[in-house]
């Protein structure tokens, strides 16, 4: 089983690449952000620690952590944000490592794909066999975010400014997939990169 890391800036189209890897290469996909959200649920490892840190004001009517309330609380307080990350990142990484070993033992997939914007910052390049940077030019990313999420230009600029630069992404990754154009062009790049991973795929298994 090969372990592939997928990272890139907001609006680069990582989800489209993940869907293609799942549909055509039967990859097992694990999204670190979704995992982190699940670990904040009541009864999970991160819930009590985060509520103790931020207070019950971040809870919704169902006593679950309200992500919007939590975001408002931590993004105006860098120290609180750092403490939340210190709670979540270790348990997320532990779960990821456990899932990798589980899938390796099951032998049911040849490609395990881990996706997150912070893979490089969190040292996941030491875990994966190869790291892919999903690139799209700034104008394309901004337009996607306006269309799909309704973000204002100010919000888009604010989010992009907090992420790694294109230079840092390229420096930390083994493969660059340019996702600025058509999906057909992106698929051709994916196919070339998959060939480089040297996975024993039967052509009949790829559709």
Z-matrix of the N, CA and C atoms (Angstrom, degrees):
N
C 1 1.456
C 2 1.526 1 109.67
N 3 1.324 2 116.01 1 129.00
C 4 1.457 3 121.67 2 176.06
C 5 1.530 4 108.97 3 -95.72
N 6 1.335 5 115.72 4 144.55
C 7 1.456 6 121.17 5 178.85
C 8 1.527 7 108.04 6 -112.44
N 9 1.320 8 114.97 7 121.51
C 10 1.453 9 122.00 8 -175.56
C 11 1.522 10 109.54 9 -115.48
N 12 1.330 11 116.76 10 130.34
C 13 1.455 12 121.52 11 174.91
C 14 1.513 13 110.08 12 -99.13
N 15 1.315 14 116.53 13 135.05
C 16 1.461 15 122.31 14 178.72
C 17 1.527 16 107.52 15 -120.11
N 18 1.331 17 116.46 16 122.84
C 19 1.458 18 119.90 17 178.36
C 20 1.518 19 109.49 18 -141.15
N 21 1.320 20 116.10 19 173.93
C 22 1.461 21 121.05 20 -178.22
C 23 1.514 22 110.02 21 154.91
N 24 1.310 23 115.40 22 167.55
C 25 1.445 24 120.65 23 -177.75
C 26 1.518 25 112.94 24 -73.85
N 27 1.325 26 115.75 25 165.38
C 28 1.457 27 121.54 26 178.72
C 29 1.529 28 109.45 27 -61.21
N 30 1.339 29 115.98 28 135.97
C 31 1.456 30 120.95 29 179.68
C 32 1.516 31 115.24 30 83.01
N 33 1.330 32 116.80 31 4.50
C 34 1.473 33 119.35 32 -178.36
C 35 1.528 34 112.69 33 -77.81
N 36 1.328 35 116.85 34 -14.13
C 37 1.461 36 119.96 35 177.95
C 38 1.515 37 113.56 36 92.61
N 39 1.317 38 116.59 37 32.00
C 40 1.468 39 120.20 38 179.74
C 41 1.528 40 111.15 39 -60.20
N 42 1.329 41 117.06 40 -37.83
C 43 1.466 42 120.74 41 -177.77
C 44 1.527 43 111.85 42 -61.50
N 45 1.326 44 116.44 43 -38.56
C 46 1.470 45 120.18 44 179.21
C 47 1.530 46 110.36 45 -65.02
N 48 1.317 47 116.88 46 -38.95
C 49 1.467 48 121.00 47 178.23
C 50 1.528 49 109.87 48 -67.55
N 51 1.325 50 117.03 49 -41.95
C 52 1.461 51 120.45 50 178.18
C 53 1.524 52 111.20 51 -61.80
N 54 1.328 53 116.82 52 -43.77
C 55 1.469 54 120.66 53 178.92
C 56 1.520 55 110.48 54 -59.88
N 57 1.323 56 116.56 55 -40.91
C 58 1.462 57 120.01 56 -179.58
C 59 1.524 58 111.02 57 -66.81
N 60 1.321 59 117.46 58 -42.33
C 61 1.459 60 120.86 59 178.30
C 62 1.523 61 111.54 60 -63.49
N 63 1.313 62 116.04 61 -36.58
C 64 1.466 63 120.05 62 178.62
C 65 1.525 64 111.30 63 -71.76
N 66 1.320 65 116.48 64 -45.10
C 67 1.461 66 120.45 65 -175.00
C 68 1.528 67 113.14 66 -73.11
N 69 1.324 68 117.51 67 -40.60
C 70 1.467 69 119.74 68 -174.28
C 71 1.527 70 113.41 69 -97.99
N 72 1.325 71 116.69 70 -25.93
C 73 1.467 72 119.78 71 -177.45
C 74 1.529 73 113.27 72 -117.93
N 75 1.334 74 115.78 73 6.87
C 76 1.474 75 121.57 74 175.70
C 77 1.531 76 111.95 75 53.67
N 78 1.336 77 116.30 76 37.84
C 79 1.462 78 121.02 77 -179.94
C 80 1.525 79 110.58 78 -71.83
N 81 1.319 80 115.29 79 148.43
C 82 1.461 81 121.26 80 169.68
C 83 1.523 82 106.13 81 -88.35
N 84 1.329 83 117.70 82 123.31
C 85 1.456 84 122.68 83 -174.56
C 86 1.526 85 110.26 84 -106.23
N 87 1.319 86 116.04 85 130.22
C 88 1.460 87 121.18 86 173.54
C 89 1.529 88 107.92 87 -127.63
N 90 1.340 89 115.80 88 116.69
C 91 1.456 90 121.49 89 179.37
C 92 1.528 91 108.50 90 -97.92
N 93 1.329 92 115.78 91 118.39
C 94 1.460 93 120.45 92 -173.81
C 95 1.529 94 112.13 93 -63.57
N 96 1.333 95 117.42 94 -35.91
C 97 1.466 96 119.69 95 -179.39
C 98 1.524 97 111.18 96 -66.69
N 99 1.337 98 116.69 97 -40.86
C 100 1.465 99 120.11 98 177.70
C 101 1.530 100 110.53 99 -66.05
N 102 1.319 101 115.85 100 -37.95
C 103 1.464 102 120.22 101 177.63
C 104 1.519 103 110.19 102 -63.28
N 105 1.340 104 116.49 103 -43.65
C 106 1.465 105 120.44 104 179.67
C 107 1.528 106 110.72 105 -60.39
N 108 1.341 107 116.39 106 -41.06
C 109 1.468 108 119.99 107 178.28
C 110 1.520 109 111.52 108 -63.27
N 111 1.324 110 116.49 109 -39.53
C 112 1.467 111 119.61 110 -179.65
C 113 1.522 112 111.05 111 -67.60
N 114 1.328 113 117.50 112 -31.10
C 115 1.460 114 121.49 113 -179.11
C 116 1.531 115 112.62 114 -80.08
N 117 1.342 116 116.05 115 -2.89
C 118 1.467 117 121.12 116 174.21
C 119 1.527 118 111.71 117 -96.36
N 120 1.332 119 116.39 118 -2.17
C 121 1.461 120 119.98 119 -179.51
C 122 1.526 121 110.74 120 -69.63
N 123 1.322 122 115.38 121 154.44
C 124 1.455 123 121.22 122 -179.84
C 125 1.526 124 109.77 123 -57.35
N 126 1.321 125 115.98 124 130.08
C 127 1.457 126 121.05 125 -178.82
C 128 1.519 127 113.49 126 93.73
N 129 1.347 128 117.47 127 -13.62
C 130 1.460 129 120.78 128 179.09
C 131 1.534 130 110.26 129 -90.04
N 132 1.334 131 115.03 130 170.61
C 133 1.463 132 121.02 131 -170.32
C 134 1.530 133 114.24 132 -58.95
N 135 1.326 134 116.81 133 -38.75
C 136 1.458 135 118.32 134 -173.48
C 137 1.509 136 115.43 135 -85.67
N 138 1.318 137 117.58 136 -16.18
C 139 1.472 138 121.68 137 -170.94
C 140 1.529 139 112.17 138 -59.56
N 141 1.319 140 117.33 139 -58.53
C 142 1.470 141 120.64 140 -174.15
C 143 1.526 142 111.53 141 -60.36
N 144 1.335 143 116.68 142 -43.56
C 145 1.463 144 120.11 143 -177.35
C 146 1.524 145 111.87 144 -63.85
N 147 1.336 146 116.92 145 -39.89
C 148 1.458 147 120.20 146 -179.24
C 149 1.525 148 110.88 147 -70.40
N 150 1.331 149 116.88 148 -41.33
C 151 1.470 150 120.01 149 178.70
C 152 1.526 151 110.28 150 -65.28
N 153 1.318 152 117.35 151 -39.73
C 154 1.468 153 120.35 152 177.03
C 155 1.528 154 110.90 153 -62.95
N 156 1.310 155 116.47 154 -36.42
C 157 1.465 156 121.21 155 -179.02
C 158 1.527 157 112.44 156 -73.22
N 159 1.342 158 116.54 157 -47.74
C 160 1.465 159 120.82 158 -171.01
C 161 1.521 160 114.40 159 -99.00
N 162 1.319 161 116.74 160 -16.96
C 163 1.461 162 119.87 161 -179.68
C 164 1.519 163 112.56 162 94.40
N 165 1.334 164 115.23 163 164.42
C 166 1.463 165 120.51 164 -176.01
C 167 1.522 166 113.46 165 -74.74
N 168 1.327 167 117.18 166 -5.67
C 169 1.468 168 120.23 167 177.99
C 170 1.523 169 112.07 168 -64.25
N 171 1.335 170 117.34 169 -18.65
C 172 1.472 171 120.01 170 -178.91
C 173 1.526 172 111.78 171 -86.66
N 174 1.331 173 118.05 172 -1.39
C 175 1.460 174 121.38 173 -178.05
C 176 1.529 175 111.37 174 -86.89
N 177 1.329 176 115.42 175 148.79
C 178 1.449 177 121.17 176 173.49
C 179 1.518 178 110.46 177 -89.31
N 180 1.328 179 115.86 178 -174.78
C 181 1.467 180 120.34 179 -178.87
C 182 1.527 181 112.78 180 -62.85
N 183 1.335 182 115.99 181 -23.81
C 184 1.460 183 120.76 182 -179.29
C 185 1.525 184 112.71 183 -90.49
N 186 1.332 185 116.20 184 7.57
C 187 1.474 186 123.09 185 -178.36
C 188 1.521 187 113.56 186 69.72
N 189 1.309 188 117.27 187 6.45
C 190 1.466 189 120.39 188 172.77
C 191 1.529 190 108.70 189 -84.54
N 192 1.334 191 116.74 190 157.14
C 193 1.457 192 120.93 191 176.58
C 194 1.526 193 108.93 192 -67.52
N 195 1.322 194 116.26 193 125.00
C 196 1.464 195 122.33 194 177.38
C 197 1.527 196 107.49 195 -87.53
N 198 1.341 197 115.90 196 113.48
C 199 1.464 198 119.79 197 -173.96
C 200 1.526 199 113.14 198 -60.24
N 201 1.343 200 116.53 199 -35.74
C 202 1.471 201 119.22 200 -179.87
C 203 1.522 202 110.50 201 -68.07
N 204 1.336 203 115.97 202 -42.49
C 205 1.471 204 119.34 203 178.07
C 206 1.528 205 110.69 204 -64.52
N 207 1.330 206 116.30 205 -40.45
C 208 1.452 207 119.44 206 179.92
C 209 1.520 208 110.86 207 -65.72
N 210 1.337 209 116.20 208 -40.82
C 211 1.464 210 120.44 209 179.93
C 212 1.528 211 111.01 210 -62.11
N 213 1.328 212 116.18 211 -44.14
C 214 1.464 213 119.83 212 178.47
C 215 1.526 214 111.20 213 -61.11
N 216 1.301 215 115.54 214 -34.62
C 217 1.477 216 120.80 215 -178.07
C 218 1.523 217 112.14 216 -72.90
N 219 1.333 218 117.73 217 -43.22
C 220 1.463 219 119.34 218 -171.06
C 221 1.524 220 114.20 219 -91.50
N 222 1.328 221 118.11 220 -27.32
C 223 1.467 222 117.47 221 -175.92
C 224 1.518 223 112.40 222 -77.69
N 225 1.316 224 117.92 223 -10.43
C 226 1.462 225 121.04 224 172.08
C 227 1.530 226 110.88 225 -99.11
N 228 1.331 227 115.24 226 3.58
C 229 1.468 228 121.01 227 -177.21
C 230 1.526 229 109.08 228 -139.51
N 231 1.337 230 117.00 229 89.72
C 232 1.477 231 120.60 230 -176.83
C 233 1.528 232 113.60 231 -55.71
N 234 1.325 233 116.46 232 -33.85
C 235 1.462 234 119.51 233 -179.80
C 236 1.527 235 111.08 234 -66.86
N 237 1.344 236 116.23 235 -41.73
C 238 1.468 237 120.52 236 178.21
C 239 1.526 238 110.36 237 -66.07
N 240 1.329 239 116.52 238 -39.99
C 241 1.467 240 120.58 239 177.89
C 242 1.525 241 110.61 240 -60.07
N 243 1.327 242 116.38 241 -44.28
C 244 1.462 243 120.63 242 179.39
C 245 1.525 244 111.02 243 -62.32
N 246 1.329 245 116.75 244 -38.67
C 247 1.465 246 120.54 245 -179.22
C 248 1.530 247 111.23 246 -69.53
N 249 1.345 248 116.80 247 -37.98
C 250 1.470 249 119.98 248 176.47
C 251 1.528 250 109.62 249 -63.47
N 252 1.325 251 116.36 250 -43.16
C 253 1.467 252 120.16 251 178.00
C 254 1.527 253 111.32 252 -62.03
N 255 1.338 254 115.90 253 -37.67
C 256 1.469 255 120.05 254 178.54
C 257 1.528 256 111.45 255 -65.27
N 258 1.329 257 116.23 256 -28.05
C 259 1.470 258 120.51 257 176.61
C 260 1.523 259 110.49 258 -77.50
N 261 1.326 260 116.08 259 -48.86
C 262 1.462 261 120.30 260 -170.00
C 263 1.524 262 114.36 261 -79.01
N 264 1.331 263 117.36 262 -43.35
C 265 1.465 264 119.40 263 -172.23
C 266 1.527 265 114.19 264 -58.00
N 267 1.330 266 119.63 265 -43.58
C 268 1.475 267 118.23 266 179.32
C 269 1.530 268 113.53 267 -64.65
N 270 1.341 269 117.38 268 -39.49
C 271 1.466 270 117.96 269 -178.31
C 272 1.522 271 111.14 270 -75.26
N 273 1.336 272 117.08 271 -30.02
C 274 1.468 273 120.20 272 174.58
C 275 1.520 274 109.50 273 -65.18
N 276 1.347 275 116.47 274 -46.88
C 277 1.463 276 119.86 275 -179.02
C 278 1.526 277 111.12 276 -63.09
N 279 1.328 278 116.82 277 -40.34
C 280 1.467 279 120.60 278 178.55
C 281 1.530 280 110.63 279 -60.70
N 282 1.338 281 116.14 280 -42.96
C 283 1.463 282 120.36 281 179.91
C 284 1.534 283 110.55 282 -65.94
N 285 1.311 284 116.21 283 -40.84
C 286 1.470 285 120.55 284 179.40
C 287 1.523 286 110.48 285 -61.45
N 288 1.318 287 116.82 286 -47.80
C 289 1.471 288 120.66 287 -179.89
C 290 1.526 289 110.98 288 -61.76
N 291 1.322 290 116.38 289 -39.41
C 292 1.460 291 120.86 290 178.81
C 293 1.529 292 110.55 291 -65.49
N 294 1.339 293 116.63 292 -40.49
C 295 1.469 294 120.72 293 179.99
C 296 1.522 295 111.11 294 -67.45
N 297 1.336 296 116.46 295 -39.31
C 298 1.468 297 120.34 296 177.08
C 299 1.530 298 110.62 297 -59.18
N 300 1.317 299 116.24 298 -46.48
C 301 1.465 300 119.91 299 -179.56
C 302 1.528 301 111.14 300 -65.56
N 303 1.322 302 116.34 301 -37.01
C 304 1.466 303 120.41 302 178.16
C 305 1.523 304 110.73 303 -63.18
N 306 1.329 305 116.31 304 -46.88
C 307 1.465 306 120.20 305 -178.65
C 308 1.528 307 111.12 306 -67.75
N 309 1.312 308 116.03 307 -35.42
C 310 1.475 309 119.43 308 177.62
C 311 1.527 310 110.48 309 -64.98
N 312 1.334 311 116.39 310 -40.03
C 313 1.468 312 120.94 311 179.56
C 314 1.530 313 111.34 312 -68.99
N 315 1.336 314 116.20 313 -37.23
C 316 1.471 315 119.94 314 -179.86
C 317 1.523 316 111.54 315 -68.35
N 318 1.333 317 116.09 316 -33.96
C 319 1.460 318 120.41 317 -179.29
C 320 1.521 319 114.01 318 66.50
N 321 1.334 320 116.92 319 28.31
C 322 1.461 321 120.85 320 -175.40
C 323 1.520 322 113.75 321 -97.13
N 324 1.322 323 117.35 322 -7.93
C 325 1.462 324 119.73 323 179.53
C 326 1.521 325 109.98 324 -139.87
N 327 1.319 326 115.83 325 146.40
C 328 1.462 327 120.23 326 177.58
C 329 1.519 328 112.29 327 -96.57
N 330 1.346 329 115.89 328 -13.99
C 331 1.460 330 120.07 329 -176.45
C 332 1.527 331 110.25 330 -136.14
N 333 1.315 332 115.40 331 115.82
C 334 1.466 333 123.05 332 177.33
C 335 1.527 334 106.59 333 -105.28
N 336 1.338 335 116.46 334 120.53
C 337 1.463 336 120.57 335 -175.80
C 338 1.522 337 109.89 336 -114.00
N 339 1.314 338 115.37 337 124.44
C 340 1.456 339 122.67 338 178.90
C 341 1.520 340 108.45 339 -111.11
N 342 1.336 341 116.46 340 126.13
C 343 1.469 342 120.19 341 -176.95
C 344 1.514 343 111.40 342 -122.46
N 345 1.329 344 116.11 343 133.57
C 346 1.463 345 122.38 344 172.14
C 347 1.519 346 108.81 345 -169.56
N 348 1.329 347 115.70 346 151.11
C 349 1.460 348 120.04 347 177.62
C 350 1.527 349 111.20 348 -69.84
N 351 1.335 350 116.69 349 -25.52
C 352 1.474 351 120.95 350 -173.11
C 353 1.524 352 113.55 351 -104.90
N 354 1.315 353 118.14 352 23.82
C 355 1.466 354 119.63 353 -177.35
C 356 1.531 355 112.02 354 -58.99
N 357 1.314 356 116.54 355 -41.74
C 358 1.465 357 119.19 356 -178.29
C 359 1.523 358 111.15 357 -70.57
N 360 1.349 359 116.17 358 -44.18
C 361 1.454 360 119.72 359 -178.77
C 362 1.533 361 111.92 360 -62.18
N 363 1.323 362 116.29 361 -31.99
C 364 1.463 363 120.31 362 -176.51
C 365 1.529 364 113.40 363 -93.95
N 366 1.325 365 116.87 364 6.53
C 367 1.459 366 120.25 365 173.61
C 368 1.520 367 115.46 366 78.60
N 369 1.330 368 117.69 367 20.29
C 370 1.464 369 119.65 368 -178.92
C 371 1.528 370 112.70 369 -73.05
N 372 1.324 371 116.61 370 -10.67
C 373 1.467 372 118.48 371 175.34
C 374 1.525 373 110.85 372 -64.30
N 375 1.336 374 117.19 373 -17.30
C 376 1.461 375 121.39 374 176.61
C 377 1.531 376 112.10 375 -82.42
N 378 1.329 377 116.63 376 -12.45
C 379 1.464 378 121.88 377 -176.57
C 380 1.530 379 111.57 378 -100.82
N 381 1.331 380 116.60 379 -37.86
C 382 1.464 381 120.70 380 -173.41
C 383 1.528 382 110.87 381 -85.65
N 384 1.331 383 115.24 382 157.97
C 385 1.467 384 120.48 383 175.56
C 386 1.519 385 110.87 384 -77.16
N 387 1.342 386 115.41 385 -31.23
C 388 1.458 387 119.90 386 -178.53
C 389 1.521 388 108.91 387 -154.21
N 390 1.332 389 116.06 388 142.84
C 391 1.457 390 121.30 389 179.45
C 392 1.530 391 109.21 390 -113.84
N 393 1.341 392 115.29 391 127.88
C 394 1.461 393 120.85 392 177.27
C 395 1.516 394 110.17 393 -106.87
N 396 1.318 395 115.43 394 135.13
C 397 1.459 396 122.06 395 173.11
C 398 1.523 397 108.38 396 -101.02
N 399 1.328 398 116.37 397 116.62
C 400 1.456 399 120.73 398 176.61
C 401 1.521 400 107.28 399 -88.47
N 402 1.325 401 115.08 400 111.53
C 403 1.459 402 121.73 401 -173.87
C 404 1.522 403 110.29 402 -106.28
N 405 1.333 404 115.30 403 142.85
C 406 1.464 405 122.00 404 165.60
C 407 1.518 406 106.07 405 -147.46
N 408 1.319 407 116.88 406 146.26
C 409 1.459 408 118.95 407 -178.47
C 410 1.530 409 110.21 408 -65.57
N 411 1.307 410 115.61 409 158.59
C 412 1.467 411 121.74 410 -172.75
C 413 1.526 412 112.22 411 -58.25
N 414 1.323 413 117.56 412 -42.13
C 415 1.467 414 120.65 413 -178.42
C 416 1.526 415 110.93 414 -63.54
N 417 1.329 416 117.17 415 -41.47
C 418 1.472 417 121.43 416 179.17
C 419 1.519 418 110.31 417 -65.18
N 420 1.316 419 116.68 418 -43.81
C 421 1.467 420 120.41 419 179.45
C 422 1.517 421 111.11 420 -61.93
N 423 1.321 422 116.61 421 -45.05
C 424 1.465 423 120.60 422 -178.89
C 425 1.525 424 110.95 423 -62.68
N 426 1.324 425 116.82 424 -42.41
C 427 1.467 426 119.99 425 -180.00
C 428 1.527 427 111.10 426 -65.05
N 429 1.316 428 117.20 427 -39.83
C 430 1.468 429 120.62 428 177.47
C 431 1.525 430 110.88 429 -61.22
N 432 1.329 431 116.67 430 -42.04
C 433 1.462 432 120.71 431 -178.74
C 434 1.529 433 111.58 432 -69.96
N 435 1.314 434 116.33 433 -34.71
C 436 1.472 435 118.91 434 175.81
C 437 1.522 436 110.78 435 -65.90
N 438 1.330 437 115.63 436 -42.91
C 439 1.461 438 120.82 437 -176.27
C 440 1.530 439 112.78 438 -74.90
N 441 1.325 440 117.18 439 -44.35
C 442 1.468 441 119.98 440 -172.28
C 443 1.529 442 113.41 441 -87.27
N 444 1.331 443 116.93 442 -30.40
C 445 1.466 444 119.69 443 -174.57
C 446 1.524 445 113.41 444 -119.93
N 447 1.325 446 116.31 445 -7.74
C 448 1.458 447 119.34 446 179.39
C 449 1.519 448 113.67 447 69.90
N 450 1.320 449 117.68 448 24.84
C 451 1.459 450 121.26 449 -178.31
C 452 1.524 451 110.90 450 -72.44
N 453 1.323 452 116.00 451 145.76
C 454 1.454 453 121.53 452 173.81
C 455 1.526 454 109.00 453 -79.23
N 456 1.336 455 115.88 454 161.44
C 457 1.469 456 119.52 455 178.53
C 458 1.526 457 110.72 456 -60.67
N 459 1.328 458 116.58 457 -36.52
C 460 1.461 459 120.78 458 179.71
C 461 1.526 460 111.00 459 -63.50
N 462 1.334 461 116.98 460 -43.79
C 463 1.461 462 120.46 461 179.76
C 464 1.523 463 110.74 462 -66.79
N 465 1.333 464 116.40 463 -40.81
C 466 1.464 465 120.62 464 179.01
C 467 1.527 466 110.64 465 -59.84
N 468 1.320 467 116.31 466 -47.23
C 469 1.464 468 120.74 467 -179.83
C 470 1.521 469 111.36 468 -62.91
N 471 1.342 470 115.83 469 -37.93
C 472 1.464 471 120.28 470 -179.59
C 473 1.527 472 111.20 471 -65.61
N 474 1.336 473 116.82 472 -43.01
C 475 1.466 474 120.86 473 -179.89
C 476 1.526 475 110.60 474 -66.63
N 477 1.335 476 116.11 475 -46.59
C 478 1.464 477 120.13 476 -177.84
C 479 1.526 478 111.58 477 -62.15
N 480 1.334 479 116.13 478 -35.52
C 481 1.469 480 120.11 479 -177.40
C 482 1.525 481 111.94 480 -66.15
N 483 1.340 482 117.09 481 -24.16
C 484 1.462 483 121.00 482 -177.94
C 485 1.524 484 112.74 483 -88.25
N 486 1.340 485 117.20 484 -7.69
C 487 1.458 486 119.96 485 -177.15
C 488 1.523 487 110.85 486 -97.35
N 489 1.329 488 114.95 487 166.97
C 490 1.456 489 119.63 488 178.15
C 491 1.521 490 111.22 489 -58.52
N 492 1.326 491 115.85 490 150.65
C 493 1.461 492 120.31 491 176.60
C 494 1.526 493 109.76 492 -73.59
N 495 1.331 494 115.80 493 161.73
C 496 1.464 495 119.85 494 176.91
C 497 1.524 496 110.38 495 -57.72
N 498 1.329 497 116.32 496 -39.69
C 499 1.468 498 120.51 497 180.00
C 500 1.524 499 111.15 498 -60.55
N 501 1.339 500 116.58 499 -43.39
C 502 1.464 501 120.16 500 -179.10
C 503 1.528 502 111.37 501 -67.95
N 504 1.339 503 117.05 502 -40.23
C 505 1.466 504 120.28 503 176.37
C 506 1.526 505 110.48 504 -59.68
N 507 1.328 506 116.05 505 -48.49
C 508 1.469 507 119.92 506 -178.06
C 509 1.525 508 111.27 507 -63.58
N 510 1.317 509 116.08 508 -38.56
C 511 1.462 510 120.37 509 -178.98
C 512 1.531 511 111.37 510 -65.39
N 513 1.342 512 116.46 511 -34.84
C 514 1.456 513 120.01 512 -174.49
C 515 1.514 514 115.03 513 -90.23
N 516 1.332 515 117.50 514 -7.17
C 517 1.466 516 120.41 515 -174.42
C 518 1.526 517 112.24 516 -112.90
N 519 1.327 518 114.96 517 154.82
C 520 1.465 519 121.10 518 -178.55
C 521 1.528 520 112.50 519 -86.30
N 522 1.345 521 115.95 520 -31.60
C 523 1.469 522 121.79 521 -174.90
C 524 1.526 523 108.88 522 -134.06
N 525 1.331 524 116.15 523 139.70
C 526 1.463 525 121.14 524 174.64
C 527 1.525 526 108.17 525 -112.49
N 528 1.338 527 115.99 526 123.88
C 529 1.462 528 122.07 527 174.36
C 530 1.525 529 107.48 528 -105.70
N 531 1.332 530 116.85 529 113.75
C 532 1.464 531 120.76 530 179.57
C 533 1.523 532 108.65 531 -82.94
N 534 1.313 533 115.45 532 107.27
C 535 1.456 534 121.92 533 -175.91
C 536 1.527 535 111.78 534 -105.37
N 537 1.340 536 116.38 535 29.64
C 538 1.464 537 121.00 536 -179.41
C 539 1.527 538 112.34 537 -82.04
N 540 1.334 539 116.01 538 -21.96
C 541 1.459 540 119.62 539 -173.97
C 542 1.512 541 113.53 540 -102.29
N 543 1.338 542 115.68 541 -138.52
C 544 1.458 543 121.01 542 -177.28
C 545 1.526 544 110.40 543 -80.67
N 546 1.335 545 115.52 544 159.04
C 547 1.458 546 119.89 545 177.89
C 548 1.527 547 110.26 546 -67.07
N 549 1.304 548 116.82 547 -29.63
C 550 1.469 549 120.16 548 177.66
C 551 1.528 550 110.45 549 -61.64
N 552 1.323 551 116.31 550 -43.46
C 553 1.457 552 120.39 551 178.84
C 554 1.527 553 110.42 552 -66.32
N 555 1.335 554 116.03 553 -39.45
C 556 1.466 555 120.08 554 178.35
C 557 1.520 556 110.90 555 -62.97
N 558 1.336 557 117.15 556 -41.22
C 559 1.470 558 120.42 557 179.92
C 560 1.526 559 111.59 558 -62.07
N 561 1.325 560 116.87 559 -37.69
C 562 1.464 561 119.72 560 178.45
C 563 1.528 562 110.74 561 -61.96
N 564 1.324 563 115.99 562 -40.81
C 565 1.466 564 120.24 563 177.94
C 566 1.526 565 111.25 564 -66.93
N 567 1.337 566 115.60 565 -39.74
C 568 1.468 567 119.88 566 177.84
C 569 1.523 568 110.33 567 -61.34
N 570 1.329 569 116.40 568 -44.69
C 571 1.462 570 120.54 569 -179.03
C 572 1.524 571 111.45 570 -61.24
N 573 1.338 572 116.50 571 -41.70
C 574 1.469 573 119.73 572 178.12
C 575 1.528 574 110.75 573 -63.88
N 576 1.324 575 115.95 574 -42.14
C 577 1.466 576 119.57 575 -178.24
C 578 1.526 577 111.64 576 -68.76
N 579 1.324 578 117.27 577 -37.94
C 580 1.459 579 121.17 578 177.93
C 581 1.525 580 110.15 579 -63.62
N 582 1.318 581 116.57 580 -39.08
C 583 1.465 582 120.59 581 176.80
C 584 1.524 583 110.23 582 -58.49
N 585 1.332 584 115.87 583 -38.81
C 586 1.457 585 120.62 584 178.97
C 587 1.513 586 113.58 585 -67.21
N 588 1.354 587 117.03 586 -23.21
C 589 1.469 588 120.55 587 178.12
C 590 1.526 589 112.22 588 -74.91
N 591 1.335 590 116.02 589 -15.00
C 592 1.468 591 121.74 590 176.76
C 593 1.528 592 111.95 591 58.32
N 594 1.346 593 114.86 592 54.26
C 595 1.460 594 121.04 593 175.52
C 596 1.519 595 107.97 594 -98.46
N 597 1.290 596 116.59 595 136.94
C 598 1.473 597 122.20 596 -176.83
C 599 1.540 598 108.99 597 -80.72
N 600 1.330 599 115.90 598 83.14
C 601 1.462 600 120.61 599 176.38
C 602 1.508 601 110.55 600 -98.79
N 603 1.326 602 115.38 601 134.13
C 604 1.464 603 119.78 602 171.48
C 605 1.524 604 107.61 603 -80.35
N 606 1.341 605 118.73 604 131.21
C 607 1.456 606 120.95 605 -179.30
C 608 1.530 607 113.05 606 -53.62
N 609 1.328 608 117.33 607 -32.20
C 610 1.455 609 120.49 608 -178.92
C 611 1.524 610 112.30 609 -68.61
N 612 1.340 611 116.27 610 -17.77
C 613 1.459 612 120.46 611 -178.66
C 614 1.529 613 111.71 612 -87.45
N 615 1.344 614 116.78 613 -10.24
C 616 1.449 615 120.61 614 -178.53
C 617 1.521 616 109.53 615 -105.53
N 618 1.323 617 116.35 616 128.46
C 619 1.449 618 119.65 617 -178.55
C 620 1.520 619 110.53 618 -136.41
